[in-house]
Amino acid sequence: MKKIKKIIKYIKNSKTLIFNFVLGVSGAIEAYSGFLRGLFNNDQAFGVFMVVVASIGSYLRFVTTKPLGEKIEEGDA
């Protein structure tokens, strides 16, 4: 149970992990239903959407200034 609580703390304290979790869930939904692709009129629009997703992931990586372990320790103090 301690490990699960620690994992939840890590996720709550990381915008990048939250983003990647949502991205993973979206990918799983897309794999089984094609839901995301259905939201776009053509492949070009879907491609632009994927570039935006990649840009958000890159932005989150660059704004990360300290290790996640440090953030967790600060929150426990």
mmCIF file of the N, C-alpha and C atoms, coordinates in Angstrom:
data_MODEL
# 
_entry.id   MODEL 
# 
loop_
_atom_site.group_PDB 
_atom_site.id 
_atom_site.type_symbol 
_atom_site.label_atom_id 
_atom_site.label_alt_id 
_atom_site.label_comp_id 
_atom_site.label_asym_id 
_atom_site.label_entity_id 
_atom_site.label_seq_id 
_atom_site.pdbx_PDB_ins_code 
_atom_site.Cartn_x 
_atom_site.Cartn_y 
_atom_site.Cartn_z 
_atom_site.occupancy 
_atom_site.B_iso_or_equiv 
_atom_site.pdbx_formal_charge 
_atom_site.auth_seq_id 
_atom_site.auth_comp_id 
_atom_site.auth_asym_id 
_atom_site.auth_atom_id 
_atom_site.pdbx_PDB_model_num 
ATOM 1   N N  . MET A 1 1  ? 0.824   -1.196 0.000   1.00 0.00 ? 1  MET A N  1 
ATOM 2   C CA . MET A 1 1  ? 0.000   0.000  0.000   1.00 0.00 ? 1  MET A CA 1 
ATOM 3   C C  . MET A 1 1  ? 0.868   1.261  0.000   1.00 0.00 ? 1  MET A C  1 
ATOM 4   N N  . LYS A 1 2  ? 2.031   1.180  0.664   1.00 0.00 ? 2  LYS A N  1 
ATOM 5   C CA . LYS A 1 2  ? 2.938   2.335  0.700   1.00 0.00 ? 2  LYS A CA 1 
ATOM 6   C C  . LYS A 1 2  ? 3.409   2.715  -0.700  1.00 0.00 ? 2  LYS A C  1 
ATOM 7   N N  . LYS A 1 3  ? 3.700   1.693  -1.509  1.00 0.00 ? 3  LYS A N  1 
ATOM 8   C CA . LYS A 1 3  ? 4.186   1.952  -2.871  1.00 0.00 ? 3  LYS A CA 1 
ATOM 9   C C  . LYS A 1 3  ? 3.117   2.635  -3.708  1.00 0.00 ? 3  LYS A C  1 
ATOM 10  N N  . ILE A 1 4  ? 1.875   2.221  -3.546  1.00 0.00 ? 4  ILE A N  1 
ATOM 11  C CA . ILE A 1 4  ? 0.787   2.833  -4.304  1.00 0.00 ? 4  ILE A CA 1 
ATOM 12  C C  . ILE A 1 4  ? 0.624   4.294  -3.911  1.00 0.00 ? 4  ILE A C  1 
ATOM 13  N N  . LYS A 1 5  ? 0.694   4.584  -2.616  1.00 0.00 ? 5  LYS A N  1 
ATOM 14  C CA . LYS A 1 5  ? 0.597   5.971  -2.157  1.00 0.00 ? 5  LYS A CA 1 
ATOM 15  C C  . LYS A 1 5  ? 1.736   6.811  -2.717  1.00 0.00 ? 5  LYS A C  1 
ATOM 16  N N  . LYS A 1 6  ? 2.935   6.236  -2.769  1.00 0.00 ? 6  LYS A N  1 
ATOM 17  C CA . LYS A 1 6  ? 4.093   6.957  -3.300  1.00 0.00 ? 6  LYS A CA 1 
ATOM 18  C C  . LYS A 1 6  ? 3.914   7.236  -4.791  1.00 0.00 ? 6  LYS A C  1 
ATOM 19  N N  . ILE A 1 7  ? 3.404   6.265  -5.522  1.00 0.00 ? 7  ILE A N  1 
ATOM 20  C CA . ILE A 1 7  ? 3.163   6.448  -6.953  1.00 0.00 ? 7  ILE A CA 1 
ATOM 21  C C  . ILE A 1 7  ? 2.141   7.560  -7.170  1.00 0.00 ? 7  ILE A C  1 
ATOM 22  N N  . ILE A 1 8  ? 1.088   7.570  -6.366  1.00 0.00 ? 8  ILE A N  1 
ATOM 23  C CA . ILE A 1 8  ? 0.068   8.609  -6.486  1.00 0.00 ? 8  ILE A CA 1 
ATOM 24  C C  . ILE A 1 8  ? 0.673   9.982  -6.196  1.00 0.00 ? 8  ILE A C  1 
ATOM 25  N N  . LYS A 1 9  ? 1.553   10.073 -5.198  1.00 0.00 ? 9  LYS A N  1 
ATOM 26  C CA . LYS A 1 9  ? 2.221   11.342 -4.895  1.00 0.00 ? 9  LYS A CA 1 
ATOM 27  C C  . LYS A 1 9  ? 3.061   11.804 -6.078  1.00 0.00 ? 9  LYS A C  1 
ATOM 28  N N  . TYR A 1 10 ? 3.793   10.860 -6.689  1.00 0.00 ? 10 TYR A N  1 
ATOM 29  C CA . TYR A 1 10 ? 4.625   11.205 -7.839  1.00 0.00 ? 10 TYR A CA 1 
ATOM 30  C C  . TYR A 1 10 ? 3.759   11.760 -8.967  1.00 0.00 ? 10 TYR A C  1 
ATOM 31  N N  . ILE A 1 11 ? 2.667   11.093 -9.243  1.00 0.00 ? 11 ILE A N  1 
ATOM 32  C CA . ILE A 1 11 ? 1.801   11.528 -10.342 1.00 0.00 ? 11 ILE A CA 1 
ATOM 33  C C  . ILE A 1 11 ? 1.194   12.893 -10.042 1.00 0.00 ? 11 ILE A C  1 
ATOM 34  N N  . LYS A 1 12 ? 0.717   13.093 -8.813  1.00 0.00 ? 12 LYS A N  1 
ATOM 35  C CA . LYS A 1 12 ? 0.090   14.366 -8.443  1.00 0.00 ? 12 LYS A CA 1 
ATOM 36  C C  . LYS A 1 12 ? 1.066   15.534 -8.527  1.00 0.00 ? 12 LYS A C  1 
ATOM 37  N N  . ASN A 1 13 ? 2.357   15.280 -8.327  1.00 0.00 ? 13 ASN A N  1 
ATOM 38  C CA . ASN A 1 13 ? 3.349   16.351 -8.301  1.00 0.00 ? 13 ASN A CA 1 
ATOM 39  C C  . ASN A 1 13 ? 4.072   16.548 -9.630  1.00 0.00 ? 13 ASN A C  1 
ATOM 40  N N  . SER A 1 14 ? 3.629   15.886 -10.679 1.00 0.00 ? 14 SER A N  1 
ATOM 41  C CA . SER A 1 14 ? 4.336   15.993 -11.953 1.00 0.00 ? 14 SER A CA 1 
ATOM 42  C C  . SER A 1 14 ? 3.375   16.248 -13.101 1.00 0.00 ? 14 SER A C  1 
ATOM 43  N N  . LYS A 1 15 ? 3.458   17.439 -13.669 1.00 0.00 ? 15 LYS A N  1 
ATOM 44  C CA . LYS A 1 15 ? 2.634   17.757 -14.836 1.00 0.00 ? 15 LYS A CA 1 
ATOM 45  C C  . LYS A 1 15 ? 2.988   16.841 -16.001 1.00 0.00 ? 15 LYS A C  1 
ATOM 46  N N  . THR A 1 16 ? 4.264   16.509 -16.127 1.00 0.00 ? 16 THR A N  1 
ATOM 47  C CA . THR A 1 16 ? 4.708   15.649 -17.216 1.00 0.00 ? 16 THR A CA 1 
ATOM 48  C C  . THR A 1 16 ? 4.123   14.248 -17.073 1.00 0.00 ? 16 THR A C  1 
ATOM 49  N N  . LEU A 1 17 ? 4.122   13.689 -15.855 1.00 0.00 ? 17 LEU A N  1 
ATOM 50  C CA . LEU A 1 17 ? 3.537   12.369 -15.657 1.00 0.00 ? 17 LEU A CA 1 
ATOM 51  C C  . LEU A 1 17 ? 2.032   12.384 -15.902 1.00 0.00 ? 17 LEU A C  1 
ATOM 52  N N  . ILE A 1 18 ? 1.360   13.423 -15.458 1.00 0.00 ? 18 ILE A N  1 
ATOM 53  C CA . ILE A 1 18 ? -0.081  13.528 -15.704 1.00 0.00 ? 18 ILE A CA 1 
ATOM 54  C C  . ILE A 1 18 ? -0.344  13.579 -17.213 1.00 0.00 ? 18 ILE A C  1 
ATOM 55  N N  . PHE A 1 19 ? 0.422   14.411 -17.917 1.00 0.00 ? 19 PHE A N  1 
ATOM 56  C CA . PHE A 1 19 ? 0.268   14.531 -19.366 1.00 0.00 ? 19 PHE A CA 1 
ATOM 57  C C  . PHE A 1 19 ? 0.505   13.184 -20.042 1.00 0.00 ? 19 PHE A C  1 
ATOM 58  N N  . ASN A 1 20 ? 1.581   12.499 -19.655 1.00 0.00 ? 20 ASN A N  1 
ATOM 59  C CA . ASN A 1 20 ? 1.892   11.213 -20.271 1.00 0.00 ? 20 ASN A CA 1 
ATOM 60  C C  . ASN A 1 20 ? 0.854   10.145 -19.927 1.00 0.00 ? 20 ASN A C  1 
ATOM 61  N N  . PHE A 1 21 ? 0.296   10.194 -18.723 1.00 0.00 ? 21 PHE A N  1 
ATOM 62  C CA . PHE A 1 21 ? -0.762  9.254  -18.344 1.00 0.00 ? 21 PHE A CA 1 
ATOM 63  C C  . PHE A 1 21 ? -1.984  9.470  -19.238 1.00 0.00 ? 21 PHE A C  1 
ATOM 64  N N  . VAL A 1 22 ? -2.383  10.732 -19.395 1.00 0.00 ? 22 VAL A N  1 
ATOM 65  C CA . VAL A 1 22 ? -3.533  11.047 -20.255 1.00 0.00 ? 22 VAL A CA 1 
ATOM 66  C C  . VAL A 1 22 ? -3.240  10.637 -21.697 1.00 0.00 ? 22 VAL A C  1 
ATOM 67  N N  . LEU A 1 23 ? -2.025  10.880 -22.142 1.00 0.00 ? 23 LEU A N  1 
ATOM 68  C CA . LEU A 1 23 ? -1.629  10.500 -23.496 1.00 0.00 ? 23 LEU A CA 1 
ATOM 69  C C  . LEU A 1 23 ? -1.702  8.979  -23.678 1.00 0.00 ? 23 LEU A C  1 
ATOM 70  N N  . GLY A 1 24 ? -1.249  8.231  -22.685 1.00 0.00 ? 24 GLY A N  1 
ATOM 71  C CA . GLY A 1 24 ? -1.319  6.782  -22.749 1.00 0.00 ? 24 GLY A CA 1 
ATOM 72  C C  . GLY A 1 24 ? -2.743  6.265  -22.786 1.00 0.00 ? 24 GLY A C  1 
ATOM 73  N N  . VAL A 1 25 ? -3.601  6.826  -21.947 1.00 0.00 ? 25 VAL A N  1 
ATOM 74  C CA . VAL A 1 25 ? -5.015  6.426  -21.943 1.00 0.00 ? 25 VAL A CA 1 
ATOM 75  C C  . VAL A 1 25 ? -5.653  6.767  -23.289 1.00 0.00 ? 25 VAL A C  1 
ATOM 76  N N  . SER A 1 26 ? -5.336  7.954  -23.813 1.00 0.00 ? 26 SER A N  1 
ATOM 77  C CA . SER A 1 26 ? -5.865  8.353  -25.117 1.00 0.00 ? 26 SER A CA 1 
ATOM 78  C C  . SER A 1 26 ? -5.397  7.407  -26.216 1.00 0.00 ? 26 SER A C  1 
ATOM 79  N N  . GLY A 1 27 ? -4.135  7.002  -26.139 1.00 0.00 ? 27 GLY A N  1 
ATOM 80  C CA . GLY A 1 27 ? -3.595  6.065  -27.128 1.00 0.00 ? 27 GLY A CA 1 
ATOM 81  C C  . GLY A 1 27 ? -4.297  4.724  -27.074 1.00 0.00 ? 27 GLY A C  1 
ATOM 82  N N  . ALA A 1 28 ? -4.592  4.250  -25.858 1.00 0.00 ? 28 ALA A N  1 
ATOM 83  C CA . ALA A 1 28 ? -5.305  2.979  -25.714 1.00 0.00 ? 28 ALA A CA 1 
ATOM 84  C C  . ALA A 1 28 ? -6.721  3.086  -26.284 1.00 0.00 ? 28 ALA A C  1 
ATOM 85  N N  . ILE A 1 29 ? -7.388  4.189  -26.001 1.00 0.00 ? 29 ILE A N  1 
ATOM 86  C CA . ILE A 1 29 ? -8.738  4.394  -26.544 1.00 0.00 ? 29 ILE A CA 1 
ATOM 87  C C  . ILE A 1 29 ? -8.682  4.451  -28.069 1.00 0.00 ? 29 ILE A C  1 
ATOM 88  N N  . GLU A 1 30 ? -7.702  5.167  -28.589 1.00 0.00 ? 30 GLU A N  1 
ATOM 89  C CA . GLU A 1 30 ? -7.540  5.285  -30.040 1.00 0.00 ? 30 GLU A CA 1 
ATOM 90  C C  . GLU A 1 30 ? -7.280  3.928  -30.686 1.00 0.00 ? 30 GLU A C  1 
ATOM 91  N N  . ALA A 1 31 ? -6.467  3.104  -30.049 1.00 0.00 ? 31 ALA A N  1 
ATOM 92  C CA . ALA A 1 31 ? -6.125  1.796  -30.607 1.00 0.00 ? 31 ALA A CA 1 
ATOM 93  C C  . ALA A 1 31 ? -7.356  0.901  -30.767 1.00 0.00 ? 31 ALA A C  1 
ATOM 94  N N  . TYR A 1 32 ? -8.297  1.034  -29.861 1.00 0.00 ? 32 TYR A N  1 
ATOM 95  C CA . TYR A 1 32 ? -9.460  0.158  -29.901 1.00 0.00 ? 32 TYR A CA 1 
ATOM 96  C C  . TYR A 1 32 ? -10.691 0.768  -30.552 1.00 0.00 ? 32 TYR A C  1 
ATOM 97  N N  . SER A 1 33 ? -10.734 2.098  -30.672 1.00 0.00 ? 33 SER A N  1 
ATOM 98  C CA . SER A 1 33 ? -11.965 2.691  -31.191 1.00 0.00 ? 33 SER A CA 1 
ATOM 99  C C  . SER A 1 33 ? -11.759 3.667  -32.352 1.00 0.00 ? 33 SER A C  1 
ATOM 100 N N  . GLY A 1 34 ? -10.576 4.193  -32.526 1.00 0.00 ? 34 GLY A N  1 
ATOM 101 C CA . GLY A 1 34 ? -10.348 5.191  -33.565 1.00 0.00 ? 34 GLY A CA 1 
ATOM 102 C C  . GLY A 1 34 ? -11.030 6.518  -33.247 1.00 0.00 ? 34 GLY A C  1 
ATOM 103 N N  . PHE A 1 35 ? -11.326 6.738  -31.982 1.00 0.00 ? 35 PHE A N  1 
ATOM 104 C CA . PHE A 1 35 ? -12.066 7.921  -31.537 1.00 0.00 ? 35 PHE A CA 1 
ATOM 105 C C  . PHE A 1 35 ? -11.377 9.226  -31.938 1.00 0.00 ? 35 PHE A C  1 
ATOM 106 N N  . LEU A 1 36 ? -10.072 9.343  -31.645 1.00 0.00 ? 36 LEU A N  1 
ATOM 107 C CA . LEU A 1 36 ? -9.372  10.609 -31.919 1.00 0.00 ? 36 LEU A CA 1 
ATOM 108 C C  . LEU A 1 36 ? -9.345  10.941 -33.402 1.00 0.00 ? 36 LEU A C  1 
ATOM 109 N N  . ARG A 1 37 ? -9.045  9.962  -34.211 1.00 0.00 ? 37 ARG A N  1 
ATOM 110 C CA . ARG A 1 37 ? -8.954  10.213 -35.651 1.00 0.00 ? 37 ARG A CA 1 
ATOM 111 C C  . ARG A 1 37 ? -10.306 10.660 -36.202 1.00 0.00 ? 37 ARG A C  1 
ATOM 112 N N  . GLY A 1 38 ? -11.373 10.173 -35.599 1.00 0.00 ? 38 GLY A N  1 
ATOM 113 C CA . GLY A 1 38 ? -12.710 10.560 -36.036 1.00 0.00 ? 38 GLY A CA 1 
ATOM 114 C C  . GLY A 1 38 ? -13.043 12.021 -35.751 1.00 0.00 ? 38 GLY A C  1 
ATOM 115 N N  . LEU A 1 39 ? -12.277 12.662 -34.868 1.00 0.00 ? 39 LEU A N  1 
ATOM 116 C CA . LEU A 1 39 ? -12.517 14.064 -34.539 1.00 0.00 ? 39 LEU A CA 1 
ATOM 117 C C  . LEU A 1 39 ? -11.960 15.026 -35.597 1.00 0.00 ? 39 LEU A C  1 
ATOM 118 N N  . PHE A 1 40 ? -11.154 14.501 -36.506 1.00 0.00 ? 40 PHE A N  1 
ATOM 119 C CA . PHE A 1 40 ? -10.485 15.346 -37.496 1.00 0.00 ? 40 PHE A CA 1 
ATOM 120 C C  . PHE A 1 40 ? -11.010 15.050 -38.898 1.00 0.00 ? 40 PHE A C  1 
ATOM 121 N N  . ASN A 1 41 ? -11.066 16.104 -39.730 1.00 0.00 ? 41 ASN A N  1 
ATOM 122 C CA . ASN A 1 41 ? -11.600 15.970 -41.085 1.00 0.00 ? 41 ASN A CA 1 
ATOM 123 C C  . ASN A 1 41 ? -10.654 15.233 -42.025 1.00 0.00 ? 41 ASN A C  1 
ATOM 124 N N  . ASN A 1 42 ? -9.340  15.357 -41.772 1.00 0.00 ? 42 ASN A N  1 
ATOM 125 C CA . ASN A 1 42 ? -8.382  14.727 -42.684 1.00 0.00 ? 42 ASN A CA 1 
ATOM 126 C C  . ASN A 1 42 ? -7.094  14.380 -41.938 1.00 0.00 ? 42 ASN A C  1 
ATOM 127 N N  . ASP A 1 43 ? -6.233  13.666 -42.628 1.00 0.00 ? 43 ASP A N  1 
ATOM 128 C CA . ASP A 1 43 ? -4.963  13.246 -42.021 1.00 0.00 ? 43 ASP A CA 1 
ATOM 129 C C  . ASP A 1 43 ? -4.060  14.428 -41.691 1.00 0.00 ? 43 ASP A C  1 
ATOM 130 N N  . GLN A 1 44 ? -4.138  15.484 -42.471 1.00 0.00 ? 44 GLN A N  1 
ATOM 131 C CA . GLN A 1 44 ? -3.300  16.659 -42.212 1.00 0.00 ? 44 GLN A CA 1 
ATOM 132 C C  . GLN A 1 44 ? -3.670  17.294 -40.873 1.00 0.00 ? 44 GLN A C  1 
ATOM 133 N N  . ALA A 1 45 ? -4.945  17.438 -40.584 1.00 0.00 ? 45 ALA A N  1 
ATOM 134 C CA . ALA A 1 45 ? -5.390  18.016 -39.308 1.00 0.00 ? 45 ALA A CA 1 
ATOM 135 C C  . ALA A 1 45 ? -4.950  17.122 -38.146 1.00 0.00 ? 45 ALA A C  1 
ATOM 136 N N  . PHE A 1 46 ? -5.060  15.817 -38.334 1.00 0.00 ? 46 PHE A N  1 
ATOM 137 C CA . PHE A 1 46 ? -4.623  14.885 -37.294 1.00 0.00 ? 46 PHE A CA 1 
ATOM 138 C C  . PHE A 1 46 ? -3.117  15.006 -37.075 1.00 0.00 ? 46 PHE A C  1 
ATOM 139 N N  . GLY A 1 47 ? -2.357  15.172 -38.144 1.00 0.00 ? 47 GLY A N  1 
ATOM 140 C CA . GLY A 1 47 ? -0.910  15.357 -38.053 1.00 0.00 ? 47 GLY A CA 1 
ATOM 141 C C  . GLY A 1 47 ? -0.548  16.618 -37.280 1.00 0.00 ? 47 GLY A C  1 
ATOM 142 N N  . VAL A 1 48 ? -1.262  17.700 -37.536 1.00 0.00 ? 48 VAL A N  1 
ATOM 143 C CA . VAL A 1 48 ? -1.026  18.956 -36.814 1.00 0.00 ? 48 VAL A CA 1 
ATOM 144 C C  . VAL A 1 48 ? -1.320  18.743 -35.326 1.00 0.00 ? 48 VAL A C  1 
ATOM 145 N N  . PHE A 1 49 ? -2.399  18.044 -35.022 1.00 0.00 ? 49 PHE A N  1 
ATOM 146 C CA . PHE A 1 49 ? -2.741  17.730 -33.632 1.00 0.00 ? 49 PHE A CA 1 
ATOM 147 C C  . PHE A 1 49 ? -1.596  16.971 -32.960 1.00 0.00 ? 49 PHE A C  1 
ATOM 148 N N  . MET A 1 50 ? -1.026  16.001 -33.640 1.00 0.00 ? 50 MET A N  1 
ATOM 149 C CA . MET A 1 50 ? 0.066   15.213 -33.063 1.00 0.00 ? 50 MET A CA 1 
ATOM 150 C C  . MET A 1 50 ? 1.310   16.074 -32.835 1.00 0.00 ? 50 MET A C  1 
ATOM 151 N N  . VAL A 1 51 ? 1.569   17.041 -33.717 1.00 0.00 ? 51 VAL A N  1 
ATOM 152 C CA . VAL A 1 51 ? 2.686   17.970 -33.525 1.00 0.00 ? 51 VAL A CA 1 
ATOM 153 C C  . VAL A 1 51 ? 2.440   18.813 -32.268 1.00 0.00 ? 51 VAL A C  1 
ATOM 154 N N  . VAL A 1 52 ? 1.207   19.250 -32.062 1.00 0.00 ? 52 VAL A N  1 
ATOM 155 C CA . VAL A 1 52 ? 0.864   20.022 -30.861 1.00 0.00 ? 52 VAL A CA 1 
ATOM 156 C C  . VAL A 1 52 ? 1.081   19.176 -29.611 1.00 0.00 ? 52 VAL A C  1 
ATOM 157 N N  . VAL A 1 53 ? 0.666   17.923 -29.650 1.00 0.00 ? 53 VAL A N  1 
ATOM 158 C CA . VAL A 1 53 ? 0.864   17.020 -28.506 1.00 0.00 ? 53 VAL A CA 1 
ATOM 159 C C  . VAL A 1 53 ? 2.355   16.874 -28.199 1.00 0.00 ? 53 VAL A C  1 
ATOM 160 N N  . ALA A 1 54 ? 3.155   16.665 -29.240 1.00 0.00 ? 54 ALA A N  1 
ATOM 161 C CA . ALA A 1 54 ? 4.603   16.533 -29.045 1.00 0.00 ? 54 ALA A CA 1 
ATOM 162 C C  . ALA A 1 54 ? 5.198   17.825 -28.492 1.00 0.00 ? 54 ALA A C  1 
ATOM 163 N N  . SER A 1 55 ? 4.714   18.956 -28.943 1.00 0.00 ? 55 SER A N  1 
ATOM 164 C CA . SER A 1 55 ? 5.209   20.244 -28.453 1.00 0.00 ? 55 SER A CA 1 
ATOM 165 C C  . SER A 1 55 ? 4.897   20.431 -26.972 1.00 0.00 ? 55 SER A C  1 
ATOM 166 N N  . ILE A 1 56 ? 3.708   20.036 -26.555 1.00 0.00 ? 56 ILE A N  1 
ATOM 167 C CA . ILE A 1 56 ? 3.345   20.130 -25.142 1.00 0.00 ? 56 ILE A CA 1 
ATOM 168 C C  . ILE A 1 56 ? 4.261   19.255 -24.299 1.00 0.00 ? 56 ILE A C  1 
ATOM 169 N N  . GLY A 1 57 ? 4.520   18.036 -24.758 1.00 0.00 ? 57 GLY A N  1 
ATOM 170 C CA . GLY A 1 57 ? 5.433   17.148 -24.038 1.00 0.00 ? 57 GLY A CA 1 
ATOM 171 C C  . GLY A 1 57 ? 6.828   17.734 -23.929 1.00 0.00 ? 57 GLY A C  1 
ATOM 172 N N  . SER A 1 58 ? 7.303   18.333 -25.007 1.00 0.00 ? 58 SER A N  1 
ATOM 173 C CA . SER A 1 58 ? 8.630   18.961 -24.982 1.00 0.00 ? 58 SER A CA 1 
ATOM 174 C C  . SER A 1 58 ? 8.657   20.155 -24.041 1.00 0.00 ? 58 SER A C  1 
ATOM 175 N N  . TYR A 1 59 ? 7.618   20.972 -24.082 1.00 0.00 ? 59 TYR A N  1 
ATOM 176 C CA . TYR A 1 59 ? 7.532   22.129 -23.183 1.00 0.00 ? 59 TYR A CA 1 
ATOM 177 C C  . TYR A 1 59 ? 7.582   21.678 -21.722 1.00 0.00 ? 59 TYR A C  1 
ATOM 178 N N  . LEU A 1 60 ? 6.806   20.662 -21.392 1.00 0.00 ? 60 LEU A N  1 
ATOM 179 C CA . LEU A 1 60 ? 6.798   20.167 -20.011 1.00 0.00 ? 60 LEU A CA 1 
ATOM 180 C C  . LEU A 1 60 ? 8.182   19.680 -19.592 1.00 0.00 ? 60 LEU A C  1 
ATOM 181 N N  . ARG A 1 61 ? 8.901   19.078 -20.510 1.00 0.00 ? 61 ARG A N  1 
ATOM 182 C CA . ARG A 1 61 ? 10.250  18.605 -20.188 1.00 0.00 ? 61 ARG A CA 1 
ATOM 183 C C  . ARG A 1 61 ? 11.179  19.775 -19.894 1.00 0.00 ? 61 ARG A C  1 
ATOM 184 N N  . PHE A 1 62 ? 11.072  20.844 -20.647 1.00 0.00 ? 62 PHE A N  1 
ATOM 185 C CA . PHE A 1 62 ? 11.966  21.989 -20.460 1.00 0.00 ? 62 PHE A CA 1 
ATOM 186 C C  . PHE A 1 62 ? 11.639  22.801 -19.211 1.00 0.00 ? 62 PHE A C  1 
ATOM 187 N N  . VAL A 1 63 ? 10.387  22.800 -18.767 1.00 0.00 ? 63 VAL A N  1 
ATOM 188 C CA . VAL A 1 63 ? 10.050  23.556 -17.563 1.00 0.00 ? 63 VAL A CA 1 
ATOM 189 C C  . VAL A 1 63 ? 10.316  22.761 -16.288 1.00 0.00 ? 63 VAL A C  1 
ATOM 190 N N  . THR A 1 64 ? 10.684  21.494 -16.443 1.00 0.00 ? 64 THR A N  1 
ATOM 191 C CA . THR A 1 64 ? 11.036  20.685 -15.286 1.00 0.00 ? 64 THR A CA 1 
ATOM 192 C C  . THR A 1 64 ? 12.395  21.150 -14.773 1.00 0.00 ? 64 THR A C  1 
ATOM 193 N N  . THR A 1 65 ? 12.424  21.594 -13.514 1.00 0.00 ? 65 THR A N  1 
ATOM 194 C CA . THR A 1 65 ? 13.662  22.154 -12.991 1.00 0.00 ? 65 THR A CA 1 
ATOM 195 C C  . THR A 1 65 ? 14.318  21.296 -11.929 1.00 0.00 ? 65 THR A C  1 
ATOM 196 N N  . LYS A 1 66 ? 13.563  20.420 -11.299 1.00 0.00 ? 66 LYS A N  1 
ATOM 197 C CA . LYS A 1 66 ? 14.178  19.569 -10.281 1.00 0.00 ? 66 LYS A CA 1 
ATOM 198 C C  . LYS A 1 66 ? 13.620  18.158 -10.356 1.00 0.00 ? 66 LYS A C  1 
ATOM 199 N N  . PRO A 1 67 ? 14.369  17.206 -9.831  1.00 0.00 ? 67 PRO A N  1 
ATOM 200 C CA . PRO A 1 67 ? 13.915  15.814 -9.873  1.00 0.00 ? 67 PRO A CA 1 
ATOM 201 C C  . PRO A 1 67 ? 12.608  15.619 -9.109  1.00 0.00 ? 67 PRO A C  1 
ATOM 202 N N  . LEU A 1 68 ? 11.826  14.683 -9.567  1.00 0.00 ? 68 LEU A N  1 
ATOM 203 C CA . LEU A 1 68 ? 10.542  14.410 -8.939  1.00 0.00 ? 68 LEU A CA 1 
ATOM 204 C C  . LEU A 1 68 ? 10.705  13.976 -7.490  1.00 0.00 ? 68 LEU A C  1 
ATOM 205 N N  . GLY A 1 69 ? 11.764  13.238 -7.187  1.00 0.00 ? 69 GLY A N  1 
ATOM 206 C CA . GLY A 1 69 ? 12.034  12.816 -5.808  1.00 0.00 ? 69 GLY A CA 1 
ATOM 207 C C  . GLY A 1 69 ? 12.159  13.997 -4.864  1.00 0.00 ? 69 GLY A C  1 
ATOM 208 N N  . GLU A 1 70 ? 12.781  15.073 -5.333  1.00 0.00 ? 70 GLU A N  1 
ATOM 209 C CA . GLU A 1 70 ? 12.917  16.293 -4.524  1.00 0.00 ? 70 GLU A CA 1 
ATOM 210 C C  . GLU A 1 70 ? 11.559  16.927 -4.255  1.00 0.00 ? 70 GLU A C  1 
ATOM 211 N N  . LYS A 1 71 ? 10.701  16.951 -5.271  1.00 0.00 ? 71 LYS A N  1 
ATOM 212 C CA . LYS A 1 71 ? 9.379   17.534 -5.108  1.00 0.00 ? 71 LYS A CA 1 
ATOM 213 C C  . LYS A 1 71 ? 8.581   16.758 -4.061  1.00 0.00 ? 71 LYS A C  1 
ATOM 214 N N  . ILE A 1 72 ? 8.711   15.444 -4.082  1.00 0.00 ? 72 ILE A N  1 
ATOM 215 C CA . ILE A 1 72 ? 7.981   14.601 -3.131  1.00 0.00 ? 72 ILE A CA 1 
ATOM 216 C C  . ILE A 1 72 ? 8.481   14.845 -1.718  1.00 0.00 ? 72 ILE A C  1 
ATOM 217 N N  . GLU A 1 73 ? 9.797   14.912 -1.561  1.00 0.00 ? 73 GLU A N  1 
ATOM 218 C CA . GLU A 1 73 ? 10.384  15.140 -0.232  1.00 0.00 ? 73 GLU A CA 1 
ATOM 219 C C  . GLU A 1 73 ? 9.948   16.480 0.331   1.00 0.00 ? 73 GLU A C  1 
ATOM 220 N N  . GLU A 1 74 ? 9.896   17.510 -0.518  1.00 0.00 ? 74 GLU A N  1 
ATOM 221 C CA . GLU A 1 74 ? 9.451   18.825 -0.067  1.00 0.00 ? 74 GLU A CA 1 
ATOM 222 C C  . GLU A 1 74 ? 8.002   18.791 0.403   1.00 0.00 ? 74 GLU A C  1 
ATOM 223 N N  . GLY A 1 75 ? 7.179   18.036 -0.326  1.00 0.00 ? 75 GLY A N  1 
ATOM 224 C CA . GLY A 1 75 ? 5.773   17.934 0.019   1.00 0.00 ? 75 GLY A CA 1 
ATOM 225 C C  . GLY A 1 75 ? 5.549   17.200 1.334   1.00 0.00 ? 75 GLY A C  1 
ATOM 226 N N  . ASP A 1 76 ? 6.465   16.303 1.697   1.00 0.00 ? 76 ASP A N  1 
ATOM 227 C CA . ASP A 1 76 ? 6.350   15.546 2.948   1.00 0.00 ? 76 ASP A CA 1 
ATOM 228 C C  . ASP A 1 76 ? 6.785   16.348 4.153   1.00 0.00 ? 76 ASP A C  1 
ATOM 229 N N  . ALA A 1 77 ? 7.613   17.382 3.900   1.00 0.00 ? 77 ALA A N  1 
ATOM 230 C CA . ALA A 1 77 ? 8.176   18.157 5.017   1.00 0.00 ? 77 ALA A CA 1 
ATOM 231 C C  . ALA A 1 77 ? 7.158   19.039 5.684   1.00 0.00 ? 77 ALA A C  1 
# 
